[in-house]
Amino acid sequence: MKFNVAHIRERSTSGGWIDFAVFEARSRSGSSQDNATLLHQLTSAGRSSGLKIDKSALAFMQNGRPTFYGTKDLVDYLSKMGVPQWTHTIDA
């Protein structure tokens, strides 16, 4: 199955760089454990395809609103910034 990915590099609050990936999970109604499993699988697939990923998150629509699941500080950042533009696709 193909998944859209936004692979982004931003300055961290400590002044260094952070590489993160946001995976489009389409509509989700799964449990937190289901989301954790999917995020782990997609992060592994992204790394295997050559992407440097320090942190990752899922992006999906829930009740008509964009929702994020993943590393807390990344989810907080994405909640303010919105869904990023997709830069890659991966098979997973």
Biotite code that builds the C-alpha atoms (Angstrom):
import biotite.structure as struc

atoms = struc.array([
    struc.Atom([0.000, 0.000, 0.000], chain_id="A", res_id=1, res_name="MET", atom_name="CA", element="C"),
    struc.Atom([1.299, 3.479, -0.857], chain_id="A", res_id=2, res_name="LYS", atom_name="CA", element="C"),
    struc.Atom([1.467, 6.196, 1.784], chain_id="A", res_id=3, res_name="PHE", atom_name="CA", element="C"),
    struc.Atom([2.127, 9.913, 1.323], chain_id="A", res_id=4, res_name="ASN", atom_name="CA", element="C"),
    struc.Atom([4.988, 11.278, 3.443], chain_id="A", res_id=5, res_name="VAL", atom_name="CA", element="C"),
    struc.Atom([6.124, 14.768, 4.326], chain_id="A", res_id=6, res_name="ALA", atom_name="CA", element="C"),
    struc.Atom([9.850, 14.621, 5.112], chain_id="A", res_id=7, res_name="HIS", atom_name="CA", element="C"),
    struc.Atom([10.920, 17.879, 6.690], chain_id="A", res_id=8, res_name="ILE", atom_name="CA", element="C"),
    struc.Atom([14.045, 19.331, 8.267], chain_id="A", res_id=9, res_name="ARG", atom_name="CA", element="C"),
    struc.Atom([13.590, 22.176, 10.757], chain_id="A", res_id=10, res_name="GLU", atom_name="CA", element="C"),
    struc.Atom([15.666, 23.919, 13.405], chain_id="A", res_id=11, res_name="ARG", atom_name="CA", element="C"),
    struc.Atom([15.055, 22.473, 16.847], chain_id="A", res_id=12, res_name="SER", atom_name="CA", element="C"),
    struc.Atom([14.530, 24.611, 19.923], chain_id="A", res_id=13, res_name="THR", atom_name="CA", element="C"),
    struc.Atom([18.064, 23.679, 21.019], chain_id="A", res_id=14, res_name="SER", atom_name="CA", element="C"),
    struc.Atom([19.512, 25.190, 17.826], chain_id="A", res_id=15, res_name="GLY", atom_name="CA", element="C"),
    struc.Atom([20.367, 21.979, 15.972], chain_id="A", res_id=16, res_name="GLY", atom_name="CA", element="C"),
    struc.Atom([18.396, 20.324, 13.205], chain_id="A", res_id=17, res_name="TRP", atom_name="CA", element="C"),
    struc.Atom([15.613, 17.769, 13.418], chain_id="A", res_id=18, res_name="ILE", atom_name="CA", element="C"),
    struc.Atom([14.421, 15.568, 10.566], chain_id="A", res_id=19, res_name="ASP", atom_name="CA", element="C"),
    struc.Atom([10.860, 14.386, 10.873], chain_id="A", res_id=20, res_name="PHE", atom_name="CA", element="C"),
    struc.Atom([8.322, 12.497, 8.843], chain_id="A", res_id=21, res_name="ALA", atom_name="CA", element="C"),
    struc.Atom([4.564, 12.867, 8.778], chain_id="A", res_id=22, res_name="VAL", atom_name="CA", element="C"),
    struc.Atom([2.680, 9.962, 7.230], chain_id="A", res_id=23, res_name="PHE", atom_name="CA", element="C"),
    struc.Atom([-0.802, 10.328, 5.743], chain_id="A", res_id=24, res_name="GLU", atom_name="CA", element="C"),
    struc.Atom([-2.861, 7.622, 7.407], chain_id="A", res_id=25, res_name="ALA", atom_name="CA", element="C"),
    struc.Atom([-6.136, 8.576, 5.745], chain_id="A", res_id=26, res_name="ARG", atom_name="CA", element="C"),
    struc.Atom([-9.174, 8.177, 7.997], chain_id="A", res_id=27, res_name="SER", atom_name="CA", element="C"),
    struc.Atom([-8.353, 6.353, 11.260], chain_id="A", res_id=28, res_name="ARG", atom_name="CA", element="C"),
    struc.Atom([-10.629, 5.006, 13.926], chain_id="A", res_id=29, res_name="SER", atom_name="CA", element="C"),
    struc.Atom([-8.149, 2.564, 15.401], chain_id="A", res_id=30, res_name="GLY", atom_name="CA", element="C"),
    struc.Atom([-6.962, 2.366, 18.956], chain_id="A", res_id=31, res_name="SER", atom_name="CA", element="C"),
    struc.Atom([-3.853, 4.052, 20.256], chain_id="A", res_id=32, res_name="SER", atom_name="CA", element="C"),
    struc.Atom([-2.060, 0.695, 19.974], chain_id="A", res_id=33, res_name="GLN", atom_name="CA", element="C"),
    struc.Atom([-3.154, 0.369, 16.313], chain_id="A", res_id=34, res_name="ASP", atom_name="CA", element="C"),
    struc.Atom([-1.838, 3.882, 15.621], chain_id="A", res_id=35, res_name="ASN", atom_name="CA", element="C"),
    struc.Atom([1.443, 3.094, 17.415], chain_id="A", res_id=36, res_name="ALA", atom_name="CA", element="C"),
    struc.Atom([1.896, -0.086, 15.366], chain_id="A", res_id=37, res_name="THR", atom_name="CA", element="C"),
    struc.Atom([1.173, 1.681, 12.072], chain_id="A", res_id=38, res_name="LEU", atom_name="CA", element="C"),
    struc.Atom([3.482, 4.588, 12.948], chain_id="A", res_id=39, res_name="LEU", atom_name="CA", element="C"),
    struc.Atom([6.300, 2.169, 13.824], chain_id="A", res_id=40, res_name="HIS", atom_name="CA", element="C"),
    struc.Atom([5.834, 0.263, 10.539], chain_id="A", res_id=41, res_name="GLN", atom_name="CA", element="C"),
    struc.Atom([5.767, 3.431, 8.449], chain_id="A", res_id=42, res_name="LEU", atom_name="CA", element="C"),
    struc.Atom([8.755, 4.965, 10.239], chain_id="A", res_id=43, res_name="THR", atom_name="CA", element="C"),
    struc.Atom([10.747, 1.760, 9.649], chain_id="A", res_id=44, res_name="SER", atom_name="CA", element="C"),
    struc.Atom([9.729, 1.743, 5.973], chain_id="A", res_id=45, res_name="ALA", atom_name="CA", element="C"),
    struc.Atom([10.712, 5.409, 5.628], chain_id="A", res_id=46, res_name="GLY", atom_name="CA", element="C"),
    struc.Atom([14.124, 4.789, 7.162], chain_id="A", res_id=47, res_name="ARG", atom_name="CA", element="C"),
    struc.Atom([14.610, 1.716, 4.954], chain_id="A", res_id=48, res_name="SER", atom_name="CA", element="C"),
    struc.Atom([13.912, 3.874, 1.910], chain_id="A", res_id=49, res_name="SER", atom_name="CA", element="C"),
    struc.Atom([16.721, 6.256, 2.927], chain_id="A", res_id=50, res_name="GLY", atom_name="CA", element="C"),
    struc.Atom([14.874, 8.971, 4.854], chain_id="A", res_id=51, res_name="LEU", atom_name="CA", element="C"),
    struc.Atom([16.549, 10.300, 7.999], chain_id="A", res_id=52, res_name="LYS", atom_name="CA", element="C"),
    struc.Atom([13.812, 10.351, 10.637], chain_id="A", res_id=53, res_name="ILE", atom_name="CA", element="C"),
    struc.Atom([14.386, 11.619, 14.180], chain_id="A", res_id=54, res_name="ASP", atom_name="CA", element="C"),
    struc.Atom([10.671, 11.899, 15.005], chain_id="A", res_id=55, res_name="LYS", atom_name="CA", element="C"),
    struc.Atom([7.492, 10.885, 13.243], chain_id="A", res_id=56, res_name="SER", atom_name="CA", element="C"),
    struc.Atom([3.723, 11.276, 13.323], chain_id="A", res_id=57, res_name="ALA", atom_name="CA", element="C"),
    struc.Atom([0.569, 10.130, 11.574], chain_id="A", res_id=58, res_name="LEU", atom_name="CA", element="C"),
    struc.Atom([-1.793, 12.686, 10.038], chain_id="A", res_id=59, res_name="ALA", atom_name="CA", element="C"),
    struc.Atom([-5.424, 11.736, 9.468], chain_id="A", res_id=60, res_name="PHE", atom_name="CA", element="C"),
    struc.Atom([-8.900, 13.189, 9.404], chain_id="A", res_id=61, res_name="MET", atom_name="CA", element="C"),
    struc.Atom([-11.139, 12.538, 12.401], chain_id="A", res_id=62, res_name="GLN", atom_name="CA", element="C"),
    struc.Atom([-14.598, 14.070, 12.661], chain_id="A", res_id=63, res_name="ASN", atom_name="CA", element="C"),
    struc.Atom([-13.741, 16.334, 9.725], chain_id="A", res_id=64, res_name="GLY", atom_name="CA", element="C"),
    struc.Atom([-10.620, 17.768, 11.379], chain_id="A", res_id=65, res_name="ARG", atom_name="CA", element="C"),
    struc.Atom([-6.926, 17.046, 10.826], chain_id="A", res_id=66, res_name="PRO", atom_name="CA", element="C"),
    struc.Atom([-5.598, 14.957, 13.700], chain_id="A", res_id=67, res_name="THR", atom_name="CA", element="C"),
    struc.Atom([-2.061, 13.882, 14.545], chain_id="A", res_id=68, res_name="PHE", atom_name="CA", element="C"),
    struc.Atom([-0.638, 10.929, 16.443], chain_id="A", res_id=69, res_name="TYR", atom_name="CA", element="C"),
    struc.Atom([3.014, 10.529, 17.385], chain_id="A", res_id=70, res_name="GLY", atom_name="CA", element="C"),
    struc.Atom([5.772, 12.165, 19.372], chain_id="A", res_id=71, res_name="THR", atom_name="CA", element="C"),
    struc.Atom([4.138, 14.736, 21.679], chain_id="A", res_id=72, res_name="LYS", atom_name="CA", element="C"),
    struc.Atom([6.304, 17.720, 20.754], chain_id="A", res_id=73, res_name="ASP", atom_name="CA", element="C"),
    struc.Atom([5.931, 16.946, 17.045], chain_id="A", res_id=74, res_name="LEU", atom_name="CA", element="C"),
    struc.Atom([2.148, 16.595, 17.417], chain_id="A", res_id=75, res_name="VAL", atom_name="CA", element="C"),
    struc.Atom([2.057, 19.958, 19.246], chain_id="A", res_id=76, res_name="ASP", atom_name="CA", element="C"),
    struc.Atom([4.091, 21.562, 16.426], chain_id="A", res_id=77, res_name="TYR", atom_name="CA", element="C"),
    struc.Atom([1.880, 20.054, 13.708], chain_id="A", res_id=78, res_name="LEU", atom_name="CA", element="C"),
    struc.Atom([-1.287, 21.110, 15.540], chain_id="A", res_id=79, res_name="SER", atom_name="CA", element="C"),
    struc.Atom([-0.129, 24.721, 15.190], chain_id="A", res_id=80, res_name="LYS", atom_name="CA", element="C"),
    struc.Atom([1.323, 24.442, 11.668], chain_id="A", res_id=81, res_name="MET", atom_name="CA", element="C"),
    struc.Atom([-1.257, 22.139, 10.048], chain_id="A", res_id=82, res_name="GLY", atom_name="CA", element="C"),
    struc.Atom([-0.797, 19.236, 7.675], chain_id="A", res_id=83, res_name="VAL", atom_name="CA", element="C"),
    struc.Atom([2.425, 19.677, 5.697], chain_id="A", res_id=84, res_name="PRO", atom_name="CA", element="C"),
    struc.Atom([2.745, 19.161, 1.942], chain_id="A", res_id=85, res_name="GLN", atom_name="CA", element="C"),
    struc.Atom([3.556, 15.594, 0.929], chain_id="A", res_id=86, res_name="TRP", atom_name="CA", element="C"),
    struc.Atom([7.090, 15.250, -0.453], chain_id="A", res_id=87, res_name="THR", atom_name="CA", element="C"),
    struc.Atom([7.430, 11.477, -0.972], chain_id="A", res_id=88, res_name="HIS", atom_name="CA", element="C"),
    struc.Atom([5.466, 8.251, -1.236], chain_id="A", res_id=89, res_name="THR", atom_name="CA", element="C"),
    struc.Atom([6.506, 4.952, 0.281], chain_id="A", res_id=90, res_name="ILE", atom_name="CA", element="C"),
    struc.Atom([5.241, 1.405, 0.028], chain_id="A", res_id=91, res_name="ASP", atom_name="CA", element="C"),
    struc.Atom([4.479, -0.243, 3.335], chain_id="A", res_id=92, res_name="ALA", atom_name="CA", element="C"),
])
